Structures are given as structure tokens and as C-alpha cells.
Amino acid sequence: MDYVSALVPPVVMAVFFIGVIRVIVKTQGGANKAKEDAAVDAVLARVEGAQQASAKGDG
């Protein structure tokens, strides 16, 4: 049973480390996704604003 008590701490630390890495990767992806979505929304708003302005000028 000594080998079990010797292996438990490294296994627990490995599982914890993997969990931390997964959380970091997910939160980084989420932050980048939000920034990309904000940039796309800003570009679309500009395009729509330009289209509306040109439509008002044509009428």
C-alpha cells in the first residue's frame, strides 16, 4: 500500500494542473471571441450607417 500513497499526490496534482490549463484555455478563447465579435459588430454598424446615409442622399 506504500506505492498507492506515493502515487496519489502526483496524480492529484496532475489532474488539478490539467483542470487549470483547461480553464485558462477556455477563458482565453472566450475573451478573444468577445473581442472579435465586438470588432465585427463595429464594422457592420459602420457599413449599415454608410448605406443609410447614401440611401438618404439618393432620395
C-alpha positions in Angstrom: 0.0 0.0 0.0 3.0 2.3 0.2 3.1 2.6 -3.6 -0.5 3.9 -3.6 0.2 6.6 -1.0 3.3 7.5 -3.0 1.3 7.8 -6.3 -1.8 9.7 -5.1 -0.2 13.2 -4.7 1.3 13.3 -8.2 -1.9 12.0 -9.7 -4.0 14.6 -7.8 -1.6 17.4 -8.8 -1.7 16.2 -12.5 -5.5 16.3 -12.5 -5.5 19.7 -10.9 -2.9 21.0 -13.4 -4.9 19.7 -16.4 -8.1 21.4 -15.0 -6.3 24.7 -14.6 -4.9 24.6 -18.1 -8.4 23.8 -19.5 -9.9 26.8 -17.6 -7.1 29.1 -18.9 -7.6 28.0 -22.5 -11.4 28.3 -22.3 -11.3 31.8 -20.8 -8.7 33.0 -23.3 -10.7 31.7 -26.2 -13.8 33.4 -24.7 -12.0 36.7 -24.3 -10.7 36.7 -27.9 -14.1 35.6 -29.2 -15.8 38.6 -27.4 -13.2 41.0 -28.9 -13.7 39.6 -32.4 -17.4 39.8 -32.1 -17.2 43.5 -30.9 -14.9 44.3 -33.9 -17.3 42.7 -36.3 -20.3 44.5 -34.8 -18.4 47.8 -35.1 -17.7 47.2 -38.8 -21.2 46.2 -39.5 -22.6 49.3 -37.8 -20.3 51.4 -39.9 -21.4 49.7 -43.1 -25.1 50.0 -42.2 -24.6 53.6 -41.3 -22.9 54.4 -44.6 -25.7 52.6 -46.5 -28.4 54.5 -44.7 -26.6 57.8 -45.3 -26.2 57.1 -49.0 -29.9 56.0 -49.2 -31.0 59.3 -47.7 -28.8 61.2 -50.1 -30.3 59.4 -53.1 -33.9 60.2 -52.1 
